[in-house]
Amino acid sequence: MINRKFINTDLAKRIVRPDLCQSATHTSRWLAVAIAILLANNSFADTSEANVVEPAKTSACYLDGLDEQLQCGKITVAENPKLPDGKQIDIHFAILPAIKNTHPDEALLAIAGGPGQSAIENAAGFNRMLTKVRQQRDILLIDQRGTGQSNILSCDDDTSVMLSINDDDLDIIAMTEKCLGQIDADVSQYGSNTALKDFEAVREYLGYQKLHLYGISYGTRMAQLYMRHYPEALLTVTLDGVVPMQQSVVAIGDSIERGLNVLWRDCKSTPACQQQFPDLADEYNKVDQLLATAPINQQVRDPQTDELSDFLLTRGKFSGAIRMAMYMANIRALIPHAIHQASQGNYQPILGIYALTADSTGIAMGMHASVVCGEDIHRITDQMRKDAKESYISGNMLEGLEKTCQVWPIQPVDDNFSEPIHSDLPTLLLSGELDPATPPNWGALAQEKLTNSKHFIAPYATHGVAGQSCGNDLVAQLVEQGSVKDIDAECLQKDVRRSFYLNANTVEVLPVVDTATDIETTASANTAADKE
């Protein structure tokens, strides 16, 4: 669940197809096709029917972060399902083949978040997280229409000037109009319900009889829609970082405020952090109010080039950097030090966090707008709008989305879209207590009509429980057993938090150097990684 200003996304280089036929690690399904081709090519039959062979449905490919040969393919669908003879678009997919494919008629479909992220671009992460599932079942990744390789709806931005521009003064309406003018697509056809038909078409094309679903963040909405419309195609479902159908994603503003309060609580309850940063919340508010008056221009070292550069720190950049850092446990550990330094007039640490998170989401902003403007913005009530204005983060986010949706030509979905999902499919719901986007009470809301489900809260996880804890083992157990009955979440109680950085280098307090000659008294630097 991410809402960023427009980000340039270029994924064409993510997929490399070698000039080879099939991979040596392909599943039996692809082996059958290869054998058929081999037999046909060596046949001396005179009839034309003997030489007719179905074309292979996939080809060998490599994906970023994975050194093995995988299988990739695409299907062609109508951009507008009501106009089957109209414009056609390609929906790309990738298969991480099972190590030992004991269930060739099943696959786990991993659905990316955003809305607007590419599942294929995140193949390496899904592979790490779902490695136990992959021992016996294929992992299927589909670039949802409007993302990745599937007719991406992206908006070109010059990110090289982001350090020096005043993003609080950007004309969102003009930017959105420019973005819309760059897109050659009927953007009204890139909502969740239409994309769901593509997912089901890929399943049928590949011949999988049943799917297990794993959805993260916005991907949990897609998984729930799958449960509603195609329950007969599913065996199990995992919703990780849950977005209930009843909830507008625009309500994420309140979740961010909760995430900040949890951060203050964590620092206060950690003796070293409390000792080093006793007034962390006050220091955050001090910087926030200072930037509310005017942005601060400072020369800093560019994190990528190490060259001196002008850094215009605005209120939007400051709150945005902190917000995005809360999603990732390793960067979250840096936040107290960065806030403290900013309150002292040193903005280099904040710049570092901003650089780490500025282009980390890979969001296709056109697709993001098509989803939010069609499925969420109309659910905002006057009271929600009033409440949002009491917080800069919430108010700024809502204002930007409303301006975007003024331009984006999308009709709102029917009211029944936001009804809770009724299902008796075995469903595992995972929520992170530290999650700044999809808090645990969202998971509880989604569970309302799921009669065969369990909801677990990981006390030390942020956004995406399965990637940070033993949650991945719980997913594998659900897939293998096909039931939530015996799943025990005791392992989630293991404290996997990263220690807060207390200075620029370490998670430990550095002793004070008393004299100019006392240069050996500084403690050795133990990084957060060393503490793991």
Salt bridges, closest charged atoms under 4 A:
ASP64 OD2 - ARG14 NH1 2.73
GLU68 OE2 - ARG134 NH1 2.83
GLU79 OE2 - LYS87 NZ 3.87
ASP90 OD2 - LYS74 NZ 3.31
GLU106 OE1 - ARG137 NE 2.70
GLU106 OE1 - HIS212 NE2 2.90
GLU121 OE2 - ARG14 NH2 2.83
ASP184 OD1 - LYS87 NZ 3.97
ASP198 OD2 - ARG145 NE 2.62
GLU200 OE2 - ARG203 NH2 2.59
GLU204 OE2 - ARG203 NH2 3.96
ASP266 OD1 - ARG265 NH2 3.17
ASP266 OD2 - ARG332 NH2 3.03
GLU283 OE2 - HIS340 ND1 2.85
ASP288 OD2 - ARG315 NH2 2.89
GLU375 OE1 - ARG221 NH1 2.79
ASP376 OD1 - ARG221 NH2 2.71
ASP376 OD1 - ARG379 NH2 3.70
ASP382 OD1 - ARG385 NH1 3.25
GLU399 OE2 - LYS403 NZ 3.14
GLU402 OE2 - ARG385 NH2 2.84
GLU433 OE2 - ARG258 NH2 3.00
GLU433 OE2 - ARG265 NH1 3.71
ASP435 OD2 - HIS463 ND1 2.84
ASP473 OD1 - LYS132 NZ 2.77
GLU480 OE1 - ARG137 NH1 3.26
ASP495 OD2 - ARG497 NH2 2.78
GLU508 OE2 - LYS531 NZ 3.28
